[in-house]
Amino acid sequence: MSGKRQFGTVRKLPSGRWQARYRDGSGQIVAAPSTFPTKTDATRFLAVVEADMARGLYIDPRAGRVTLADWSESWLTRPGKRAASTARDRQGIAAFLPLIGSVYLSGLTPGLIQGSVDARSKVAAPATVARDFSALRAALSAAVDAELLPRSPARKIALPRSVPSEQSGLTPSELSNLVKEVPRHYRVLVLVAAVLGLRWGEAIGLRVRDVDFMRRTVTVAQVVEELAGHMRVVPEAKTRSSLRTLSAPVFLMDELAGHLANHRPGVVGSNIDPDSLIFLGPRGGLLRRRFGERILKPAAERAGLPPSLTFHGLRHSAVTAMADAGVPYNVTQARAGHATARMTMELYSHRTSEGDRAAAEALQQHFGGAFSSGSGTGVARSDSGTQL
């Protein structure tokens, strides 16, 4: 009785290294992507390939003979990806291409990826490295899905530690001072961001039809995107969770009504144009992101606020105020347009000092009676009677 037929063959090359070859499912001879220092290593490689074929996990190593640069370009241009997401991912992957862009997918290893991340960390902030690496990891995961790689080499990669900045939002008095320093036709725009927590593209994309003065609601139904200097209105929100209708405070509705009457008189009254934008630039066009540098930053400095304040930073004011008021996280999540409550908690639940003191008062009222002087319980003391 003959033994099991050996899978594949190994041979010694003139260089002294060993080559492993085998037949794939179609009967074609395939050589291992690299040679081996010993016959044992070559044989072990064949054993792994044979086992992968038996379990249906085999991937032809020739499939990975495409460079990271070529694959990433193919991945970035796939249909169905939002223009803003494509631009962000392209920028992230571009940061790694000078280092590993010419390497074949099959030649990428966790070590090479880690080395490129470490090199990137020397010239970029931790948050930037994390953002760029996220795009690279997504591209390599897509290569696994396309069966170009057996598994992603972007695994167990150590990223530089990022310490999030404390952004607790503006207090009511700080917001009032800021609004007074902003040109009149932009004041309500600042309020919309700080009170409702709208993103930049959501705020400047608001139309007359999106404000319901009878029900006192503001609806986020479209956004404005700015990519490489080009502006466009996207007739849909960023995600399903971004499409939302928010109940608005009475004072904000009054401010919106005043803004339309004073600065957009042509879209109200007898000739209502429901599709007109509420906030426009000085020449009647779409507002651009340079609003932050040209308008918001100088106003913040005049109001005695940190010049680092950004339009997105105004968003913290709304979420922090709701957190301090005890608004449930799932409600705050929905109003912020986040996909999960966890994102809301991790990114925006920065408590103000007033809120922290209120928490201490609540704990005092709850526990304090049992430990007050003369209650008989007392605090921990040392054997000599000294309080610890």
PLY file of the C-alpha trace (Angstrom):
ply
format ascii 1.0
element vertex 388
property float x
property float y
property float z
element edge 387
property int vertex1
property int vertex2
end_header
0.00 0.00 0.00
1.54 3.28 -1.12
1.75 6.28 1.18
0.10 9.65 0.70
1.34 11.52 -2.34
3.54 14.45 -1.34
2.05 17.91 -1.89
4.30 20.13 -3.96
8.04 19.93 -4.51
11.13 21.61 -3.11
14.48 22.08 -4.78
17.78 23.66 -3.96
18.77 26.62 -6.08
22.35 27.51 -7.19
22.25 30.29 -4.61
21.95 27.69 -1.87
18.38 28.68 -0.95
15.35 26.43 -1.36
12.35 26.96 -3.62
8.88 25.52 -2.98
6.37 24.89 -5.79
2.89 23.37 -5.91
-0.18 23.11 -8.15
-3.17 25.33 -7.46
-6.84 24.38 -7.91
-6.63 24.81 -11.68
-3.55 22.60 -11.96
-1.13 25.45 -12.64
2.29 25.36 -11.01
2.75 28.14 -8.48
6.06 29.09 -6.90
6.22 30.40 -3.36
6.51 34.21 -3.31
10.00 33.91 -1.78
12.72 31.36 -1.33
13.74 29.76 1.97
17.04 29.36 3.79
16.46 25.63 4.55
14.60 22.68 3.09
12.60 22.40 6.33
11.29 25.97 5.92
10.25 25.26 2.33
8.48 22.06 3.35
6.71 23.83 6.19
5.43 26.45 3.74
3.95 23.72 1.54
2.24 22.17 4.55
0.56 25.47 5.38
-0.59 25.96 1.78
-2.00 22.41 1.67
-3.89 22.98 4.91
-5.30 26.30 3.67
-6.53 24.64 0.48
-8.25 21.92 2.50
-10.01 24.52 4.70
-10.95 26.80 1.81
-8.68 29.58 3.06
-6.11 29.49 0.28
-5.30 32.73 -1.54
-3.03 32.71 -4.56
0.11 34.69 -3.60
0.19 36.04 -7.15
-3.01 37.96 -6.36
-1.00 40.23 -4.08
1.40 41.23 -6.86
0.01 44.74 -6.95
1.65 47.65 -5.21
0.01 49.45 -2.34
-0.07 52.63 -4.43
-1.94 50.94 -7.29
-4.35 49.12 -5.01
-5.15 52.19 -2.93
-5.95 54.17 -6.07
-8.31 51.42 -7.19
-9.91 51.34 -3.74
-10.32 55.10 -3.56
-12.11 55.31 -6.90
-14.65 52.59 -6.20
-18.27 53.71 -6.68
-20.55 54.59 -3.79
-17.97 56.42 -1.67
-18.77 60.00 -0.66
-16.54 62.68 -2.14
-15.60 64.05 1.28
-14.66 60.58 2.55
-12.61 59.89 -0.57
-10.69 63.16 -0.19
-9.97 62.46 3.49
-8.84 58.87 2.82
-6.71 59.89 -0.14
-4.88 62.42 2.02
-4.34 59.82 4.74
-2.96 57.09 2.48
-0.78 59.59 0.60
1.15 60.12 3.84
2.38 56.50 3.71
2.98 56.09 -0.03
6.51 57.59 -0.04
7.47 54.95 2.53
5.68 51.77 1.39
3.72 52.71 -1.74
5.98 50.69 -4.06
5.76 47.52 -1.96
3.58 44.68 -3.28
0.58 43.85 -1.10
1.96 40.36 -0.63
5.20 41.86 0.68
3.61 44.06 3.33
4.15 42.89 6.89
3.11 44.26 10.28
6.75 45.25 10.74
6.76 47.39 7.60
3.46 48.99 8.55
4.70 49.70 12.06
7.88 51.26 10.68
5.91 53.57 8.42
3.64 54.59 11.30
6.68 55.31 13.50
8.23 57.44 10.75
4.97 59.32 10.27
4.75 59.94 14.01
7.99 61.93 13.91
6.50 64.61 11.67
2.77 64.59 12.47
0.59 64.92 15.55
-0.79 61.71 17.13
-4.36 62.52 16.07
-3.21 63.06 12.48
-1.28 59.76 12.45
-4.34 57.94 13.79
-6.56 59.48 11.10
-4.10 58.62 8.31
-3.60 55.08 9.58
-7.36 54.56 9.68
-7.47 55.07 5.90
-4.52 52.72 5.32
-6.10 50.03 7.49
-9.40 50.34 5.62
-7.64 49.95 2.26
-5.81 46.82 3.41
-8.99 45.35 4.90
-10.61 45.85 1.50
-7.70 43.94 -0.06
-8.50 41.02 2.25
-12.15 41.16 1.19
-11.03 41.14 -2.45
-8.95 38.01 -1.70
-5.71 39.74 -2.58
-4.37 39.07 0.93
-5.01 36.23 3.38
-5.14 38.71 6.26
-4.37 42.35 6.83
-0.79 43.32 7.72
-2.20 46.39 9.51
-2.86 44.45 12.69
-1.62 45.06 16.22
-0.02 48.33 15.16
1.02 50.64 18.01
-0.14 54.19 17.38
1.26 57.24 19.18
-0.79 58.09 22.21
-3.11 61.01 21.72
-4.28 63.05 24.69
-7.62 64.66 23.83
-7.87 68.33 24.58
-10.33 69.43 27.21
-13.13 71.27 25.46
-15.97 72.01 27.82
-17.81 74.44 25.60
-18.75 78.02 26.32
-20.74 79.19 29.32
-23.87 81.27 28.61
-22.02 84.49 29.45
-19.04 83.55 27.28
-21.34 82.75 24.38
-23.15 86.06 24.85
-19.86 87.95 24.81
-18.74 86.11 21.69
-21.97 86.80 19.82
-21.66 90.52 20.57
-18.24 90.57 18.87
-19.42 88.75 15.73
-20.78 90.82 12.82
-24.57 91.06 13.08
-25.40 88.95 10.02
-23.35 86.04 11.45
-24.54 86.14 15.05
-27.40 83.66 14.66
-25.09 81.29 12.76
-22.88 81.14 15.86
-25.93 80.57 18.06
-27.16 77.71 15.86
-23.81 75.96 16.29
-23.51 76.57 20.03
-27.14 75.97 21.02
-28.20 73.21 18.62
-24.75 71.66 18.15
-24.84 71.72 14.36
-21.71 71.01 12.33
-20.37 73.65 9.94
-21.75 72.03 6.78
-25.10 71.44 8.47
-25.44 75.01 9.75
-24.62 76.78 6.49
-26.79 74.28 4.60
-29.98 75.26 6.48
-32.80 76.46 4.23
-35.89 78.49 5.03
-37.99 75.33 4.67
-35.90 73.62 7.37
-37.16 75.96 10.10
-40.70 75.37 11.37
-41.69 78.34 13.49
-45.06 76.82 14.42
-43.58 73.64 15.85
-40.35 75.36 16.92
-38.10 72.85 15.14
-34.98 72.94 12.94
-34.37 70.09 10.49
-30.96 69.02 9.19
-31.71 67.68 5.71
-28.73 68.72 3.59
-25.10 69.77 4.02
-22.59 71.96 2.22
-19.23 70.39 1.38
-16.01 72.22 0.56
-13.38 70.09 -1.18
-10.17 71.51 -2.60
-11.71 74.96 -2.77
-14.86 73.76 -4.55
-18.27 74.17 -2.90
-21.31 71.99 -3.41
-24.63 71.38 -1.73
-25.26 67.72 -0.92
-29.02 67.12 -0.83
-28.72 64.59 1.95
-27.18 64.52 5.41
-23.87 62.78 6.16
-25.48 59.61 7.53
-28.94 58.44 8.54
-28.27 59.62 12.09
-27.23 63.04 10.77
-30.66 63.53 9.21
-32.64 64.83 12.16
-35.22 67.30 13.39
-34.41 69.21 16.56
-36.75 71.03 18.91
-35.29 74.49 19.42
-35.46 76.88 22.40
-37.92 79.74 22.04
-35.18 82.38 22.20
-33.31 80.77 19.30
-36.45 80.65 17.16
-36.92 84.35 17.87
-33.32 85.00 16.83
-33.82 83.04 13.60
-36.97 85.01 12.81
-35.11 88.26 13.41
-32.21 87.15 11.22
-34.52 86.33 8.30
-36.37 89.62 8.66
-33.23 91.75 8.89
-30.72 89.94 6.70
-32.79 87.77 4.34
-35.90 89.91 3.68
-36.12 88.70 0.11
-37.02 85.13 1.13
-39.81 85.86 3.59
-43.16 87.59 3.46
-45.23 87.40 0.32
-42.42 85.96 -1.78
-41.23 83.11 0.37
-38.51 81.00 -1.25
-38.38 77.84 0.90
-35.18 76.59 -0.74
-33.15 79.73 -0.04
-30.26 79.32 2.37
-30.57 81.10 5.70
-26.89 82.00 6.03
-24.88 83.40 3.12
-21.50 84.99 2.54
-20.96 88.76 2.18
-21.54 88.57 -1.58
-24.54 86.28 -1.39
-22.65 83.04 -2.05
-21.98 79.98 0.07
-20.00 80.57 3.23
-16.50 79.10 3.25
-14.53 77.51 6.08
-12.20 80.49 6.23
-15.04 82.03 8.26
-13.28 80.49 11.26
-10.02 82.36 10.70
-11.44 85.61 9.38
-14.51 86.07 11.57
-14.70 83.67 14.52
-11.10 83.78 15.74
-10.84 87.61 15.88
-14.24 87.76 17.59
-13.10 85.21 20.19
-9.99 87.26 20.93
-12.04 90.44 21.35
-14.38 88.56 23.70
-11.47 87.37 25.83
-11.85 83.74 24.73
-9.08 81.38 23.58
-8.12 82.16 19.97
-8.03 78.40 19.39
-11.84 78.33 19.44
-13.19 76.77 16.25
-16.66 76.58 14.78
-16.71 72.87 15.55
-15.68 73.74 19.10
-18.97 75.63 19.48
-20.66 72.25 19.20
-19.25 71.32 22.60
-21.33 74.06 24.19
-24.61 72.43 23.20
-23.63 68.90 24.17
-21.99 69.94 27.43
-25.04 71.99 28.41
-27.30 68.98 27.82
-24.94 66.73 29.78
-24.89 69.13 32.73
-28.68 69.40 32.62
-28.98 65.63 32.91
-30.39 65.05 29.41
-30.19 61.28 28.71
-27.26 60.26 26.52
-29.48 58.68 23.89
-31.34 61.99 23.47
-28.08 63.94 23.33
-26.75 61.41 20.82
-29.73 61.88 18.55
-29.52 65.66 18.71
-25.77 65.61 17.99
-26.31 63.34 15.00
-24.00 60.60 16.26
-24.36 56.97 15.26
-23.87 55.75 18.85
-24.23 57.15 22.35
-20.69 55.95 23.07
-19.32 58.44 20.55
-21.22 61.21 22.28
-19.88 60.19 25.67
-16.25 59.87 24.55
-16.02 62.98 22.42
-18.31 65.58 23.87
-19.36 64.89 27.45
-16.90 67.38 28.95
-18.39 68.65 32.20
-18.18 72.31 33.10
-16.85 73.29 36.50
-20.38 74.36 37.48
-21.70 70.95 36.53
-18.93 69.25 38.48
-19.74 71.31 41.56
-23.42 70.45 41.16
-22.43 66.78 41.14
-20.52 67.28 44.40
-23.57 68.97 45.94
-25.76 66.06 44.89
-23.33 63.60 46.51
-23.27 65.75 49.65
-27.05 65.66 49.89
-27.13 61.91 49.27
-24.34 60.75 51.58
-23.51 63.70 53.80
-26.17 63.15 56.42
-24.68 59.86 57.51
-21.25 61.41 58.09
-22.10 64.83 59.50
-20.76 65.98 62.86
-22.61 64.40 65.80
-24.24 61.71 63.65
-22.43 58.99 65.57
-20.73 57.59 62.46
-17.76 59.95 62.13
-14.86 59.82 59.71
-11.93 57.46 59.82
-9.54 58.29 62.65
-6.13 57.05 63.72
-5.67 55.24 66.99
-4.64 58.56 68.60
-7.93 60.15 67.59
-6.48 62.28 64.79
-8.59 62.45 61.66
-6.98 60.70 58.69
0 1
1 2
2 3
3 4
4 5
5 6
6 7
7 8
8 9
9 10
10 11
11 12
12 13
13 14
14 15
15 16
16 17
17 18
18 19
19 20
20 21
21 22
22 23
23 24
24 25
25 26
26 27
27 28
28 29
29 30
30 31
31 32
32 33
33 34
34 35
35 36
36 37
37 38
38 39
39 40
40 41
41 42
42 43
43 44
44 45
45 46
46 47
47 48
48 49
49 50
50 51
51 52
52 53
53 54
54 55
55 56
56 57
57 58
58 59
59 60
60 61
61 62
62 63
63 64
64 65
65 66
66 67
67 68
68 69
69 70
70 71
71 72
72 73
73 74
74 75
75 76
76 77
77 78
78 79
79 80
80 81
81 82
82 83
83 84
84 85
85 86
86 87
87 88
88 89
89 90
90 91
91 92
92 93
93 94
94 95
95 96
96 97
97 98
98 99
99 100
100 101
101 102
102 103
103 104
104 105
105 106
106 107
107 108
108 109
109 110
110 111
111 112
112 113
113 114
114 115
115 116
116 117
117 118
118 119
119 120
120 121
121 122
122 123
123 124
124 125
125 126
126 127
127 128
128 129
129 130
130 131
131 132
132 133
133 134
134 135
135 136
136 137
137 138
138 139
139 140
140 141
141 142
142 143
143 144
144 145
145 146
146 147
147 148
148 149
149 150
150 151
151 152
152 153
153 154
154 155
155 156
156 157
157 158
158 159
159 160
160 161
161 162
162 163
163 164
164 165
165 166
166 167
167 168
168 169
169 170
170 171
171 172
172 173
173 174
174 175
175 176
176 177
177 178
178 179
179 180
180 181
181 182
182 183
183 184
184 185
185 186
186 187
187 188
188 189
189 190
190 191
191 192
192 193
193 194
194 195
195 196
196 197
197 198
198 199
199 200
200 201
201 202
202 203
203 204
204 205
205 206
206 207
207 208
208 209
209 210
210 211
211 212
212 213
213 214
214 215
215 216
216 217
217 218
218 219
219 220
220 221
221 222
222 223
223 224
224 225
225 226
226 227
227 228
228 229
229 230
230 231
231 232
232 233
233 234
234 235
235 236
236 237
237 238
238 239
239 240
240 241
241 242
242 243
243 244
244 245
245 246
246 247
247 248
248 249
249 250
250 251
251 252
252 253
253 254
254 255
255 256
256 257
257 258
258 259
259 260
260 261
261 262
262 263
263 264
264 265
265 266
266 267
267 268
268 269
269 270
270 271
271 272
272 273
273 274
274 275
275 276
276 277
277 278
278 279
279 280
280 281
281 282
282 283
283 284
284 285
285 286
286 287
287 288
288 289
289 290
290 291
291 292
292 293
293 294
294 295
295 296
296 297
297 298
298 299
299 300
300 301
301 302
302 303
303 304
304 305
305 306
306 307
307 308
308 309
309 310
310 311
311 312
312 313
313 314
314 315
315 316
316 317
317 318
318 319
319 320
320 321
321 322
322 323
323 324
324 325
325 326
326 327
327 328
328 329
329 330
330 331
331 332
332 333
333 334
334 335
335 336
336 337
337 338
338 339
339 340
340 341
341 342
342 343
343 344
344 345
345 346
346 347
347 348
348 349
349 350
350 351
351 352
352 353
353 354
354 355
355 356
356 357
357 358
358 359
359 360
360 361
361 362
362 363
363 364
364 365
365 366
366 367
367 368
368 369
369 370
370 371
371 372
372 373
373 374
374 375
375 376
376 377
377 378
378 379
379 380
380 381
381 382
382 383
383 384
384 385
385 386
386 387
